[in-house]
Amino acid sequence: MALAFLLWLVLAIVYDLRERRIPNWLVLFGGAFALAALATSQPFDIGWSEAGLGAAVGFGFLLLFYATDLMGAGDVKFAGALGLWVGLSDLIPIWVVASLLAFAHAVLWRNLRDLPIFPRLSSMLVGPSRDSRSGVPPRRIRIIPYAAYLAMAAAAWMVWGRES
């Protein structure tokens, strides 16, 4: 199941960096595998209550940012599914690291966007300017791929941060 978790994280990173969105099928895939892991042999030694609390807090806290239009819905749903995998106690440091990565992304983008010598790098930090499926400009451009940063922080936690 740890391999399924890592695959899910990699898919989220690639998808969010390329498209600046997290599709529902990816969130459902992660949530379903998290529930299967809880029912069989959870690789991260958490129980149902810890997983449920992680999912509820992960979703609920970021829902406030979505309600103020500061974050996309996919990021919120991804955080809930991630909380189901790792539980609340491990979700908090993952959030901190992901938020620091997102802050660094924002600062870098803000500093590079007006410099004519780095236009390609600046555009890479912004992501696609059109919805790849329909060619229609999105309602609002999402500059920060927060779910990707959550997934990167979770992958680092999985490799280096977990207590054995």
Residue, then its C-alpha position, 0 to 999 in steps of 0.5 A: m500500500a505504501l507503493a500505491f500512496l507514493l504513486w498517488l503522490v507522484l500523479a498529483i505532483v505531475y498533474d498539478l504542476r502541468e495543469r494547475r488542477i487536481p481532478n476528482w478521479l485522482v482524489l477518489f483514487g487516493g481516498a479509496f486506497a487510503l480506506a483500503a489501507l486502513a481496512t487491511s494493513q495501514p503502512f503508516d500505523i494510524g487507526w481509523s479515528e486518526a485518519g478520519l480526524g486528519a481527513a476532516v481537519g485537512f479538508g475543513f481547514l483548507l475549505l476556508f481558503y477555498a471559500t475566500d477564493l484563495m485556493g482551488a477545490g482540488d487542493v482542498k479535496f487532496a488535503g482531505a484525502l492526504g489526511l486520510w492517509v497520514g492522520l492529523s499528527d503527521l499532516i501538520p508538518i506536511w502542511v508546514v513544509a508545503s506552505l513554505l514551498a508554496f510561499a517560495h514559489a509565490v516569492l520567486w514568481r513575484n520577483l521574476r514576472d517583471l524581469p525581461i530576462f526570465p520570461r520563460l521561467s516566470s511563465m513556468l511558475v504560472g502554469p497553463s493559461r488555458d484549460s487544456r481540455s476546452g481551450v477556454p481561459p480559466r475563471r481565475i489563474r491558479i499560480i500556486p500548485y498547492a496540492a503538488y507541494l503537499a504531495m512533495a512534502a508528503a513524499a519527503w515525509m514518507v522517505w525521511g520524516r516518518e519514525s520507524 
